[in-house]
Amino acid sequence: MWFLIRSVFWLSIVFAFLPWPENSLIGQISAALQSGAKAAIMAAIDEARTTGASACAKAPAACLEAAARLGQFAAGSAASLSVGALSAEAKPKPPPRPAEPR
């Protein structure tokens, strides 16, 4: 099943990047899908904003707590992405060697 899902995903990526004539049916469908997807994404973002704003208005302490956790998460992931951010403690340690019989 996963093979089929992955195959459909990658074939859709390839299909999307193939050059198509401007006046073809596939080009028209692609343009309609792009505009529909953009509208759906914008609607989801607007809904998330209004839901978040109403949740923060109802429970400001929980909202501030969640914002603090999000800030810590963002700072941690930004530090892990920067070059040379691995300290001596953060570097993976090799597995211990088994004791040799004497």
N, C-alpha and C positions, 0 to 999 in steps of 0.2 A: 504494500500500500504506500509506504513512504517513497518507494522508487517512482511510483506514478505521480505522486505529489511533486517530488523534486523535478521530474521530467517535465511536467506541465509548467512549473515555475520557470525553468531555464528556457524552455521553448518559447514561452510568452515573452521573455526578455529578448531573445533573438528575433522573434517576430516583430517586436516593437521597434527594433533598430534597423530593420531592413528598409531600404529606400523604396518608397511607393510613389507613383505618379500623383500629382496634386489633385486631379479630378477623379481619382478612382474611388470606388465605394469604400474601400478599406481606409483611405485617407479621411473620408468624411466621418466614418465610424470612429476613427482614432481621435479626431478633433472633438467629436461629441462626447466621447469618453473622458477626454482630458478636461473639458469644461465641466462635466458632471462631477468628476472626482474633485476638482478644485472647489466647486460649490459645496460638496459634502464635507470636505476638510474644513472649510471656513465655517460651516454650520456647527461642526463638532467643536471647533475652537471657541466659538461664541457661547455654545452651551456650557462648555467647561468653565469659561470665565464667569458666567452668571451663576452656575452652581457653586463655584468656589467662593464667589462674593457673598452669596446668601449663607453659605456654611460659615464663613468668617464673621458675618454679622451676627449669627446665632451663638457662636462659641468662639470669641476672640482669643481666649487663652489656648484652646486647642489649635487654632490657626497659627498662632505665634510659635507654639511648640513644633508643629509640623514644618514651619518655615525654617526654624533653627536646625531641625534634622536634615532638611533638604540642603541647607547651606553647608552643613558638615559633610554630607554625602558629596556635594559638588566640589568642595575643597579637597576631599580625599581622592576623588577620581581625577581631579586636575593635577594633583601632586603625583599620582601614579603614572600619568601620561607624560609628564615632563621628563626631559632627558637627564639622566644621572640622578634620579630621585630615589633610587634604591640605596638604602643605608645598609650597614653591615648586618643589622638584625633582620631586615626585610629580605635579604638574599636567601634563596633556598639552600638549605643545608643538605649535604650528601647523606644518604642513609647510613646508619651505623654498620660497621663491618661485623660479621659474625665472629664470635670468639673461636680462635684456632685451638684445636685440642693439643695438649702437651704430652 
